[in-house]
Amino acid sequence: MSSDLQGTWYNQHGSSLVLRNEGDGRLSGTFEPHVGFAEPGTSYAVTGFATGAVVGFVVAFAGHRTVTTWVGHATTLGAELRLETLWHMAAEFPPARKPDELWKGTWAGADTFTRERPVADKVQSRPPHPMW
């Protein structure tokens, strides 16, 4: 299944994910967000793994002190291959924060990636987290 993951994917926010199969289940690529803090056209390195229909990848948003991981399943809906994922984003807090408050810097959500770029009026332009 990991060979089927290679290529360009889009989520419901219009963000693009390009995956390459590096062999032995390893994935690499780029992620270009279309919501949040990123400058338009900025892409970030992706590294990940796939085994069977299970996939996981991570992006470090350099300069923004956040890391996001996605994990989920490659599945089909009719003839359409999809990546149904859950994500966690961790943001660095200033050092003055108390250790028992660090959980406030982690958000969670879900993204569905498909091969088709979403139509402009169908794009969910607001990310589901309070940071941006």
Summary of the structure (lengths in Angstrom):
residues: 132
radius of gyration: 15.2
end to end distance: 34.7
largest distance: 51.2
contacts: 348
relative contact order: 0.21
helix: 11%
strand: 52%
